[in-house]
């Protein structure tokens, strides 16, 4: 176990950060941790033979790392995409299966009844008594729509058949809403994280007016449902965000935002710009975590903790995820910057 026994998990710390307040101690936030990093944190307790094993391993890894929560995804709500595409080095945005009305009518949509939400209650027994889950989905509304149509084709359809585009977004949106609505029914869920990439490096993936028409209204409903039951909604979204930040804060009303890259907006600037309107989560650039020395990682993490200590509204973690290619000593240096206090 990496964390000191005196540092017990407590979801109240995450809640304080999402309320844009200070917590009694530094708080960690990461979305996804790679399997090798989970092995590092769980050692002999690591198991991945079944989906349940994977969930329990993630719980133990996040507990050992010093986090106050564990992420969880419920399988069974995946949107069918092309199955022949199997590149490991890259991911195409143009592998769509719906390009016209006939393909839309023939498409088999996922059904919320096929998802085993009882996994939340079953796995919740392995959480620390004061920890909670943060639920995420298999991609979000825009990402799944692009996966179904292909990016180039979606751009053409916006002009050639806008009604078909609206119908596709509605079919995807209502299912993502159904998914999170079911997650929110469980006491073990303390927050949801809507994971949906909306930007390239220098602009949004689609014009903001298109996002406002087809994507954002669905997330407004989802965030409202979380708030209605006294829970929190976090946005994980990669890429450029300047032109839609007002929508994220004041229209959809997310409590926190995750995913920052130095080449877009360094987390230090993001915190200066965004606090206290929204909590800033993570932000240690993945490339920085990969290429820097462990001393450099530790120093920057400490500086970010100290920068946000007085006002709060910040949790330390990776800018995106913790892939296995990040050196172990750098990952541990980031964790130690928070848990040694």
N, C-alpha and C positions, 0 to 999 in steps of 0.2 A: 504494500500500500504506500503510495507516494505522499498523500496528505497526512498531516499530523492528526492524531486521534482527538486532539483538542479542537480541531477545525471540523465540526460536524456539519453535514449538509443541512441547509435550511432554505426552502423555497422563498421564504419571506425576504431573503436578500435580493433575489431576482425581482421580486415584486417592488421593492424599494427603488431599484434601478429603473424599472419600467414606469415608476411614478415620478421619475426624474429627481430622485432624492439620493442621499448618501446611505450606504449600508455600513454596518458596524465594522466590516473588514472588506478587503478587495474581493471582487466577485469575478468569476470566470464565466465566459460564454463561448461555446463552440457549437456548430451545427452538426457537422459530420467529422468523425475521427476514423482514419483508415484502419484496416484490420491489423496491420503490423503494429500500429500504435496502441490498439486495444490489447494486443498480446503483451506489449511492453508494460501496460498498466495492470493487467490481470494475471500475468505469468501463468502458473499452473491451472488457474481457474478458467482460462480461455477455452471456449467451446463454440463451434459453429456448425454442428451436424444438422441442426434443424432451425427453422425460423424462430422457434421459441428459444433455443440455445443462443441464437444471435442477439435476441432482445435482452436476455439475461446478461450476456457478456457485455453488451453496451451499458447496461445499468451499472455493472461492477466497474467497468472502465471509467465511467464518468464519476462514480463515487470515489474511486482510488485517486483520480486526477485532481480532486478538490472542487468539483462542480456541485451545484445545488439542485441539479435536475438531471434527467436523462432524456434524450430525444426518442421518439417512437413513431414508426410508420405502420399502418395497417394495410396488409396486402389484399388484393382482390379487386381494386378499383383502377387498375392500369388500363390505359387507352391503347387499343391495338394499333401497331405501326408496322412498317415493313420489317420482316424477320430476317431477310437475307443480308442485311447490312450489319457487318460485324467487325469494323475496323477498331483497333485498340488505341491507335495513336491520335485519332481525331474523330470528330462527330459532324456528320453532314446535317445541314438544316433543310435539305431538299429531297427528303425521302418520304414524301407524302403518299397517302392512299386515297384521299378524297380530292378530286379535281373538278367534279361536276355534280349535278343534282342526282343522277342515277347512283353514283358512288356513295353519295350522302345517304340516300334511301336504303342502300344495301349494307351500310356500315353497321356492325354489331357494337352497340354502346355498352360500357360497363354498367353493372347494376350494383347499387349500394348493398343489396341483400347478399351479395357474394363476398363481402368483406367481413372478416371475423373480428368484430370489435370486442368480443369477449376477451381477446388477448390483452386488452388494457387492464382489466380487472385481475386476470390470471397473473400477468407479469408484475402488476402493481404490488403484489405481496413481497416482491424482492427489493422494492425501493426502501431506502432509509425512511424511517417513520416521518421525517420532516421534509423529504424530497418529493418532487412531483415530476410527471412527464410533461414535455413540450411536444405536441403532436405535429407532424408534417405530412405532406402528401407526396405521391409520386408525380413530381413536377406540378406546375400551376396551370392557370387558365391559358395564358399566352403560349407557354412552352408546349403544352399538350395540343393546342390548336395548330401551332407550327409543325409539330410532329405528325399530325394527322394530314395536313394539307401540303406541307413543304413551304419553305419561306418564300421562294420566288413565286410559286403558284398562288400563295395567299396574297401577295402584293398585286398580282394580276386580277385575282378575283375581287379585290376591293373596288376595282373599276368595272370589271366585266359582269360581276354578279354579286352586288353588295347584299342582296337578300340572303343568298347562300352563305356568305360570310357571317351575317348576323345569326342565322340558324345554327351554324357550327359553333360559334362562340356561346350561344345560349345552351346548346346541348352539353358543352364542356363545363360552362360556368355553373349550371344547376347541379351537376354531379360533384364538382369540387365543393360547392356549398353544402350538399347533402353529406359529404364525407366529414367535413369539419363540424357540422351540426351534430352528427352522431358522436364524434370524439368528445365534444363539449359536454355530453351527458354524463361523463364519468368523473367521479371525484378525484381520481388520480391524475387527471389532466389539469395542470395549472395555467397553461397557455397554449396557443397554437402558433405555428410559424408558417406563414404563407410563402412558399418558395417558388418564385416565378421570375426569371430573368427578363428585364425590360430594356436593357441598354447595351449598346456597343461601347467602345471606348470614348467616343466623342459625340454620340447622339443616341436617342432612344431607338429601339429596334423598329418601331412603327411611329408615325407622327403622333405627338401627344393628343391631338384631337381624336385620333382613331382609338387610342388607348382609353380615352375618356368616354368614348361611346360604347365600346364593346367589352372592355376589361374591368375598369375601375368600379362601375356600379355593382358588379358581383362581389368584389372585395369589400365594398362599403357594407353590403348586407352581412358578409361573414364577420367582419369586425364588430358590427352592431350586435350580432348574436353572441359573440364572446363577451362583450361588455355587459350585455343583458344578464348574463349568468355570473357576473363578477370575476371574469377571467380576462386574460390579456391576449393581444394579437401582435405578433412580430412579423415584420416583412424581411425576408431574405431575397434580395434582388441584386444581381450583378450589373455593373455597367454605369454609364452616364445617367445622372438623375436630376440635374439642375432644373430642367424645364418642367419636371413633374413633382418637385418636392412639396409644393403647396398642396397638390392633390393628395400626396401621401400623408401629410400632417393634418390638413384642415378638412379635406373631403372624406377620405377613407378613415382617417383618424387612427392610424396605427400607433401603438405605444412605443415601439422601438424599431430600429432599422439595422440590418446586418448586411455585410459584404462591402468592403472598401479595398481599393487598389491604389498604391502610391502614384501610378501613372495617370490615374483619373482624379482622385481626391485623397491625399493622405489623411489618415484617421485624425491626426492632430488638428488639421484644418476643418475636417468634417465636424469634429466636436465643437470647435469654436463657432462654426457656422450654424449648427443645428440645435445645440443645447440652449435653452431648456425646452424647446418645442417637441423634441422627440429624443428618446434614449438612443445612444450610440453604442452598438454592440460589436465586440471583436475589433477588427481593423488592422491587426499586424499583417502587413502584406505578405502573401504566400511566397513570392519571389525573395523578399527580404528574409523571411524565416528560413528559406532554403540556402541562400548564398552567403549569408552573414555568419560571423562567428557567434558562438554561444554567449560570449561576453557582450557583443553588440546587441543581441536579442534581449538579453537580461536588462541592459542599460535602457534601451528604448521602452521596454515594457514598464520598468520602474518609473521612468519619466512620465509615461502616460497615466499610470496609476496616480502619481503625485499631482499631475495637472488637473485631474478630475476629482481628487479626494474631497475637497471642500464642498463642491456643489453636487457631486454625484451624477447620476444619469449615464454612467459608463461602466461596462463590464469588459474585462480584458479577454482577448482571444484572437484567433486567426482572422484574417480579413475575409476568408471564404470558407475553407475547410482545413482539415489537417491531413493532407495526403501522405502516403507512406514514404515518399521521396524526401520529405523534410527530415534532416538529420535528427536522430533521437535526442542528442544533447541540446539541440536548439528548441525542440518541443518542450523538453523538461525545463530548460531555462525560462521559457515563457510561463510555465505553470508555477515554477518556484518563485518568480517575481511576485506572484499573488499569494501563494499559500505559506510562504515563510513568515508572514507577519502574524 
